[in-house]
Amino acid sequence: MPGQKTIAIETLNLLRASEPLPNDSHLKAASIIAFPLGPIEVEQITPRFFASFAIESLLRSICYREEKWLIDARHNHAMRMTLNWVEAES
């Protein structure tokens, strides 16, 4: 799909600029951009889906005020999954 690599790179840049804190605008924007678009009835097993899921898990950890080490680990995982998405689109 045209533009997927651009979307993936923009998401990764937003994650890199984000701080794993409540109401971080970069993190919220990354979540919105990464959200996989497509029919709900179709099974989502794409790099974009995994990146989106990792970002959403990070947001939940922050909202639930989990321990800092876990939030940091989820932030790193979200960046890795998004980098995998970028590489898959290359």
Buried (B, 14 or more C-beta within 10 A) or exposed (E): EEEBBEBBBBBBBBBEEBEBEEEBEBBBBBBEBBBBEEEEEEEBEBBBBBBBBBBBBBBEBBEEEBEEEEBEBBBBBBBBBBBBBBEBBE
